[in-house]
Amino acid sequence: MSQPPQYPYGEPNPYQQQPPVPQQPPAYGAPPPFPGQPYPGQPYPGQPYPVNPAPYAPPRTGSPVGAFFLGLVASVVVAAIYSAILVFMFGDHPSRDTVHTLYLAHAFVNGAVVGLLVGLVGRRSPGAWIAGAVVAALGAFFGYADAVPFVILRESGADGLQFMLEHEPFTPAKAWWGAWDGTQWISVLGLAVAALAAWGIAFLTGRNRR
């Protein structure tokens, strides 16, 4: 008769839970251990596949300082051309309506040119738009005021210019303001036209720039 097996550590208890055996991950290409379970590294059903995101590109911002200086240069150039036209035109003694119409036209052109450049360079910067409006308004004023000394020089010579500089240095500003013909509202209207044209065109041009 055979002898029963001997256990050095006692007879095993069939009801005692055995420690779980760690499972090794399946090798690459091996079938999944359970039906419906994805392969290692494979996303679950309904989960999108990981996609490498595109490198982040920060939005391009405008240059308010560059827009201001570019608008200033453009305003000075346009105002200088307008002043030269006034000087040559006053030799024919134009009517007051012609002078006012040319003044308002210059205010709009000055504002349009400044606003276009400010919008292209300043892009979506509200500060650049406001600066362009201020520059255009100043250009409308100085375009008219700078022509007055040259008109006096042409009509009265150097003596008339010297008399103005010594006794009436604010004659260019008074002429622009319309102190002698009561047309101050046209002077203010020119400033408003220049500022609104510059701001509006800068806004329309810059808001679509990325």
C-alpha positions as CSV (number, residue, x, y, z in Angstrom):
1,M,0.0,0.0,0.0
2,S,1.3,3.5,-1.0
3,Q,2.1,6.0,1.7
4,P,0.2,9.3,1.7
5,P,2.2,12.3,0.5
6,Q,4.1,14.1,3.2
7,Y,3.9,18.0,3.3
8,P,6.8,19.7,5.1
9,Y,4.6,22.7,6.0
10,G,1.5,21.0,6.8
11,E,-1.4,19.8,4.7
12,P,-2.6,22.4,2.3
13,N,-6.0,23.9,2.9
14,P,-8.1,23.7,-0.3
15,Y,-10.2,26.7,0.9
16,Q,-7.2,29.0,1.4
17,Q,-7.0,31.7,-1.4
18,Q,-3.8,31.4,-3.3
19,P,-1.9,34.7,-4.2
20,P,-2.6,35.9,-7.7
21,V,0.0,35.4,-10.3
22,P,1.0,38.6,-12.1
23,Q,0.1,38.6,-15.7
24,Q,2.7,39.6,-18.3
25,P,1.5,42.1,-20.9
26,P,1.0,40.4,-24.3
27,A,3.8,40.8,-26.8
28,Y,3.4,43.2,-29.7
29,G,1.2,41.6,-32.3
30,A,-0.3,39.1,-29.9
31,P,-4.1,38.8,-29.8
32,P,-5.9,40.5,-26.9
33,P,-6.3,38.4,-23.7
34,F,-10.1,38.9,-23.7
35,P,-12.5,39.4,-26.5
36,G,-13.2,43.1,-27.1
37,Q,-10.2,44.2,-25.1
38,P,-7.9,46.5,-27.2
39,Y,-4.3,45.9,-27.8
40,P,-1.8,47.6,-25.6
41,G,-1.6,51.3,-26.6
42,Q,-4.7,51.0,-28.8
43,P,-7.5,53.4,-27.8
44,Y,-10.9,52.1,-26.7
45,P,-13.8,52.0,-29.1
46,G,-15.2,55.5,-29.5
47,Q,-12.0,57.1,-28.3
48,P,-10.3,59.3,-30.9
49,Y,-6.8,58.3,-32.0
50,P,-4.1,60.6,-30.5
51,V,-3.0,63.2,-33.0
52,N,0.1,65.2,-32.6
53,P,-1.1,68.8,-32.1
54,A,0.3,71.4,-34.5
55,P,2.9,73.7,-33.0
56,Y,1.3,76.7,-31.4
57,A,1.7,79.8,-33.4
58,P,1.0,83.0,-31.4
59,P,-1.3,85.5,-33.1
60,R,0.6,88.3,-34.9
61,T,0.1,91.6,-33.3
62,G,0.5,95.0,-34.9
63,S,3.0,97.7,-34.0
64,P,1.3,100.7,-32.5
65,V,4.5,102.7,-32.4
66,G,5.4,101.9,-36.0
67,A,1.8,102.7,-37.1
68,F,2.0,106.1,-35.3
69,F,5.2,107.2,-36.9
70,L,4.2,105.9,-40.3
71,G,0.9,107.7,-40.1
72,L,2.7,110.9,-38.9
73,V,5.1,110.8,-41.9
74,A,2.2,110.3,-44.3
75,S,0.2,113.1,-42.8
76,V,3.1,115.5,-43.1
77,V,3.6,114.6,-46.7
78,V,-0.1,115.0,-47.6
79,A,-0.4,118.3,-45.7
80,A,2.7,119.6,-47.4
81,I,1.2,118.9,-50.8
82,Y,-2.0,120.6,-49.7
83,S,-0.1,123.7,-48.5
84,A,1.7,124.0,-51.8
85,I,-1.6,123.8,-53.7
86,L,-3.0,126.6,-51.5
87,V,0.0,128.8,-52.1
88,F,-0.2,128.5,-55.9
89,M,-4.0,128.8,-55.8
90,F,-4.1,132.0,-53.8
91,G,-2.3,133.7,-56.6
92,D,-5.6,133.6,-58.6
93,H,-7.6,134.8,-55.6
94,P,-10.0,131.8,-55.3
95,S,-13.5,132.2,-53.7
96,R,-14.1,131.3,-50.1
97,D,-16.3,128.3,-51.1
98,T,-13.4,126.9,-53.2
99,V,-11.0,127.3,-50.3
100,H,-13.4,125.6,-47.9
101,T,-14.1,122.8,-50.2
102,L,-10.4,122.1,-50.8
103,Y,-9.9,122.2,-47.0
104,L,-12.5,119.5,-46.4
105,A,-11.3,117.4,-49.3
106,H,-7.7,117.6,-47.9
107,A,-9.0,116.6,-44.4
108,F,-10.7,113.5,-45.8
109,V,-7.7,112.5,-48.0
110,N,-5.3,113.0,-45.0
111,G,-7.5,110.9,-42.8
112,A,-7.9,108.2,-45.4
113,V,-4.2,107.8,-46.1
114,V,-3.3,107.9,-42.4
115,G,-6.1,105.4,-41.5
116,L,-5.0,103.0,-44.2
117,L,-1.4,102.9,-43.1
118,V,-2.3,102.7,-39.4
119,G,-4.7,99.8,-40.1
120,L,-2.1,97.8,-42.1
121,V,0.7,98.3,-39.5
122,G,-1.2,98.7,-36.3
123,R,-3.7,95.9,-37.1
124,R,-6.1,95.4,-34.2
125,S,-4.6,97.9,-31.9
126,P,-7.2,100.5,-30.7
127,G,-4.4,102.7,-29.5
128,A,-3.0,102.9,-33.0
129,W,-6.4,103.8,-34.4
130,I,-6.9,106.6,-31.9
131,A,-3.3,107.9,-32.6
132,G,-4.1,107.9,-36.3
133,A,-7.2,109.9,-35.8
134,V,-5.2,112.5,-33.8
135,V,-2.5,112.7,-36.4
136,A,-4.9,113.2,-39.2
137,A,-6.7,116.0,-37.4
138,L,-3.4,117.7,-36.7
139,G,-2.5,117.3,-40.4
140,A,-5.7,119.0,-41.4
141,F,-4.9,122.0,-39.2
142,F,-1.2,122.3,-40.1
143,G,-1.9,121.8,-43.8
144,Y,-3.9,125.0,-43.8
145,A,-1.9,127.0,-41.2
146,D,1.5,126.3,-42.8
147,A,0.3,127.7,-46.1
148,V,-0.6,131.1,-44.6
149,P,3.0,132.4,-44.1
150,F,3.9,131.4,-47.7
151,V,0.8,133.2,-49.0
152,I,1.8,136.3,-47.1
153,L,5.3,136.0,-48.4
154,R,4.0,135.7,-52.0
155,E,1.5,138.6,-51.7
156,S,3.4,141.0,-49.5
157,G,7.1,139.9,-49.7
158,A,9.6,139.6,-46.9
159,D,8.4,142.8,-45.2
160,G,4.9,141.4,-44.8
161,L,6.2,138.1,-43.4
162,Q,8.4,139.9,-41.0
163,F,5.6,142.1,-39.8
164,M,3.4,139.0,-39.2
165,L,6.2,137.3,-37.2
166,E,6.8,140.4,-35.0
167,H,3.2,141.6,-34.4
168,E,0.8,138.8,-35.3
169,P,2.5,135.4,-34.9
170,F,-0.8,133.7,-34.5
171,T,-2.1,134.8,-37.9
172,P,-1.9,131.3,-39.4
173,A,-4.1,129.9,-36.6
174,K,-6.6,132.8,-36.8
175,A,-6.8,132.3,-40.6
176,W,-7.5,128.6,-40.1
177,W,-10.1,129.3,-37.4
178,G,-11.9,131.7,-39.7
179,A,-11.7,134.7,-37.3
180,W,-12.3,137.2,-40.1
181,D,-15.3,135.5,-41.9
182,G,-17.2,133.7,-39.2
183,T,-16.7,130.1,-40.6
184,Q,-15.4,128.4,-37.5
185,W,-17.8,125.5,-37.9
186,I,-16.0,124.6,-41.2
187,S,-12.7,124.5,-39.3
188,V,-14.1,122.1,-36.7
189,L,-15.8,120.1,-39.4
190,G,-12.5,119.5,-41.1
191,L,-10.9,118.2,-37.9
192,A,-13.9,115.8,-37.4
193,V,-13.8,114.6,-41.1
194,A,-10.0,113.9,-40.8
195,A,-10.3,112.1,-37.4
196,L,-13.3,110.0,-38.4
197,A,-11.9,109.0,-41.8
198,A,-8.6,107.9,-40.1
199,W,-10.3,106.0,-37.4
200,G,-12.9,104.4,-39.6
201,I,-10.5,103.2,-42.3
202,A,-8.0,102.0,-39.7
203,F,-10.7,100.0,-38.0
204,L,-12.0,98.5,-41.3
205,T,-8.4,97.7,-42.4
206,G,-7.0,96.5,-39.1
207,R,-9.8,94.3,-37.8
208,N,-9.3,91.8,-40.6
209,R,-5.6,91.6,-40.2
210,R,-4.2,88.6,-38.3
